[in-house]
């Protein structure tokens, strides 16, 4: 990975986590995966209803994103690949 690519990746992770803190009031979980980083944040129904466009903009920083809903709540996640791949 080039220094420029590595720096851009770090900046994107920082931007996503900072914006998720602002939206949720909590620090998101940053999970290292083989070849990627996944960022997860617990989100409320109110946030989904009232601030979906802002949340979607943050999630869209990833190469993939989603929303997991369980009996205990909602988790928004985004995935950032490492390496030279670019988003389609």
Secondary structure, DSSP 8 states (H G I E B T S, - for coil): --HHHHHHHHHHHHHHHHHHHHHHSS--EEEEETTEEEEEEEE-HHHHHHSHHHHHHHHTTSSEEEEEEETTEEEEEEEEE-SS----
